[in-house]
Amino acid sequence: MLLNNIKKSNHLAIIGLAPRTMRLVPTDSNIDKWTMNRGVREVPQADVIFELHPFGELSEAHLISINEKNVPIFMHDKHPEVERSLRFPIEDIVKHFGPWFQSSISYLIAFAIMLRYKKLSLYGIDMESNHYYRNQKPNVMYFIGLATGAGMRVYIPEEAELMKPELYSYSLCEILKEASDAVAS
């Protein structure tokens, strides 16, 4: 895999389809932008696309949309029907993190950790409470924790439902003001 075609900066934005925050993505060209699945049609600024569902489950219309993009496309395997497809390094990911993946977003965060991004921003990834995301959200939060533990700065817009800033039993406003004052001086 040619990583020089994948990682072009130290800041990665992973862009999902939650309308509340997907439109907040900065236009900065110094930020790598990844999307997945249906994002191929909704996120035109994506530098890399991940379609990690089995090839046989993809509709003809979706394959046409994928083939219209001139960017690398990670899939289970390289497919002749998808000219720019690349095989997702699942063995490396599982060897490094174990078999703890419940969503495409978790795979993308793990891959970002392996590529040693310094900053990760998550847009359009709210994972609001419903049946579909109920099991996926804690898994994504787990990988956000791993990213933070790996030294990556993680940004989630305050409008997102994914995680809200909270310091149990402390006044968040006071702590943030003190931290801001310390940085300013």
PLY file of the C-alpha trace (Angstrom):
ply
format ascii 1.0
element vertex 185
property float x
property float y
property float z
element edge 184
property int vertex1
property int vertex2
end_header
0.00 0.00 0.00
1.34 3.42 -0.89
0.81 5.44 2.27
2.08 8.58 0.59
-1.20 8.52 -1.37
-3.17 8.20 1.87
-1.57 10.39 4.54
-0.73 13.87 3.32
-0.88 15.81 6.60
-0.90 15.24 10.36
-4.57 16.22 10.74
-7.35 13.85 9.74
-11.07 14.56 9.55
-13.34 11.52 9.45
-16.66 12.59 7.96
-19.90 10.72 8.48
-23.41 11.63 7.39
-25.06 13.06 10.53
-26.41 16.37 9.20
-25.89 18.30 12.45
-22.09 18.30 12.10
-21.11 16.94 8.69
-21.34 20.44 7.20
-18.87 21.86 9.75
-15.82 20.33 8.06
-13.18 23.01 7.46
-12.26 23.64 3.83
-8.57 23.64 4.80
-6.64 21.64 2.21
-4.05 20.74 4.87
-6.52 18.35 6.49
-6.87 14.81 5.15
-10.54 13.93 4.77
-11.90 10.40 4.91
-15.45 9.18 4.53
-17.17 5.84 4.31
-20.07 4.01 2.73
-22.78 6.39 1.45
-20.44 9.30 2.13
-19.09 8.65 -1.35
-22.06 10.68 -2.66
-22.48 13.13 0.22
-18.87 14.13 1.00
-17.32 15.43 -2.23
-14.19 16.73 -0.47
-13.09 13.24 0.67
-9.47 12.30 -0.11
-10.01 8.63 0.76
-13.15 6.49 0.80
-13.70 3.36 2.86
-16.33 0.84 1.78
-15.90 -1.96 4.27
-19.12 -3.84 3.61
-18.97 -7.11 1.63
-18.72 -6.43 -2.10
-21.79 -8.54 -2.87
-23.95 -6.24 -0.70
-23.12 -3.11 -2.71
-25.74 -1.85 -5.13
-24.97 -1.09 -8.77
-25.72 2.60 -8.14
-23.28 2.67 -5.23
-20.54 1.04 -7.33
-21.12 3.65 -10.05
-20.73 6.43 -7.44
-17.54 4.84 -6.11
-16.05 4.53 -9.57
-16.72 8.20 -10.30
-14.30 9.22 -7.54
-10.65 9.78 -8.32
-9.40 8.85 -4.83
-8.18 5.66 -3.14
-11.02 3.40 -2.03
-10.38 0.86 0.73
-12.47 -2.29 0.52
-12.32 -5.86 1.84
-10.28 -6.73 -1.24
-9.04 -5.05 -4.39
-11.79 -5.45 -7.01
-11.32 -5.17 -10.77
-14.79 -3.57 -10.90
-13.47 -0.69 -8.74
-10.38 0.67 -10.45
-8.94 2.58 -7.47
-9.79 -0.04 -4.87
-7.20 -1.04 -2.28
-7.33 -3.92 0.15
-8.00 -2.70 3.68
-5.17 -3.96 5.97
-7.51 -5.89 8.26
-4.85 -8.34 9.46
-2.54 -5.51 10.59
-5.43 -3.71 12.29
-6.59 -6.83 14.17
-3.02 -7.79 15.07
-2.50 -4.33 16.59
-5.91 -3.77 18.24
-7.57 -7.17 18.56
-11.00 -8.17 17.22
-12.93 -5.26 18.78
-14.64 -3.61 15.83
-18.35 -2.93 15.57
-18.45 -0.22 12.89
-16.61 1.27 9.94
-15.78 4.32 12.04
-13.88 2.16 14.55
-11.78 0.73 11.71
-11.02 4.23 10.42
-9.96 5.52 13.84
-7.72 2.47 14.34
-6.16 2.97 10.90
-5.57 6.66 11.74
-3.77 5.60 14.93
-1.58 3.21 12.94
-0.76 5.97 10.44
0.26 8.18 13.39
-1.94 11.18 12.75
-1.42 13.87 15.38
-4.95 15.30 15.28
-8.28 13.63 14.59
-11.51 15.54 13.99
-14.85 13.76 13.78
-17.67 15.37 11.79
-21.05 13.91 10.95
-20.56 11.14 13.48
-23.28 11.62 16.07
-24.38 8.01 16.53
-27.60 9.17 18.17
-29.32 6.59 20.31
-31.28 4.22 18.17
-31.20 0.49 17.68
-28.60 0.57 14.89
-25.99 2.62 16.76
-26.66 1.34 20.29
-23.78 -1.18 20.17
-21.55 0.81 17.83
-21.32 4.03 19.84
-19.45 2.61 22.88
-17.04 0.90 20.48
-16.32 4.19 18.69
-15.84 5.90 22.05
-13.37 3.13 22.98
-11.31 3.85 19.86
-11.47 7.59 20.54
-9.94 6.77 23.93
-7.23 4.69 22.26
-6.49 7.57 19.88
-6.17 9.97 22.81
-3.96 7.49 24.63
-1.75 7.25 21.54
-1.13 11.01 21.80
-3.62 12.11 19.18
-5.59 15.30 19.86
-9.25 14.51 19.21
-11.80 17.15 18.23
-15.54 16.52 18.27
-17.81 19.51 17.52
-19.88 20.54 20.52
-22.99 20.17 18.36
-22.32 16.43 17.99
-24.23 13.90 20.05
-21.29 11.48 20.05
-19.66 12.81 23.22
-20.26 15.89 25.32
-17.54 17.48 27.48
-18.11 16.57 31.11
-16.03 16.40 34.25
-17.90 14.37 36.83
-18.32 16.34 40.08
-16.35 19.35 38.80
-17.53 22.59 37.27
-16.53 22.23 33.65
-16.71 26.00 33.05
-14.32 26.75 35.94
-11.81 24.06 34.93
-11.82 25.14 31.27
-11.40 28.81 32.26
-8.45 27.94 34.53
-6.85 25.86 31.77
-7.41 28.68 29.25
-5.95 31.27 31.64
-2.88 29.06 32.21
-2.28 28.71 28.46
-2.75 32.46 27.88
-0.16 33.47 30.51
0 1
1 2
2 3
3 4
4 5
5 6
6 7
7 8
8 9
9 10
10 11
11 12
12 13
13 14
14 15
15 16
16 17
17 18
18 19
19 20
20 21
21 22
22 23
23 24
24 25
25 26
26 27
27 28
28 29
29 30
30 31
31 32
32 33
33 34
34 35
35 36
36 37
37 38
38 39
39 40
40 41
41 42
42 43
43 44
44 45
45 46
46 47
47 48
48 49
49 50
50 51
51 52
52 53
53 54
54 55
55 56
56 57
57 58
58 59
59 60
60 61
61 62
62 63
63 64
64 65
65 66
66 67
67 68
68 69
69 70
70 71
71 72
72 73
73 74
74 75
75 76
76 77
77 78
78 79
79 80
80 81
81 82
82 83
83 84
84 85
85 86
86 87
87 88
88 89
89 90
90 91
91 92
92 93
93 94
94 95
95 96
96 97
97 98
98 99
99 100
100 101
101 102
102 103
103 104
104 105
105 106
106 107
107 108
108 109
109 110
110 111
111 112
112 113
113 114
114 115
115 116
116 117
117 118
118 119
119 120
120 121
121 122
122 123
123 124
124 125
125 126
126 127
127 128
128 129
129 130
130 131
131 132
132 133
133 134
134 135
135 136
136 137
137 138
138 139
139 140
140 141
141 142
142 143
143 144
144 145
145 146
146 147
147 148
148 149
149 150
150 151
151 152
152 153
153 154
154 155
155 156
156 157
157 158
158 159
159 160
160 161
161 162
162 163
163 164
164 165
165 166
166 167
167 168
168 169
169 170
170 171
171 172
172 173
173 174
174 175
175 176
176 177
177 178
178 179
179 180
180 181
181 182
182 183
183 184
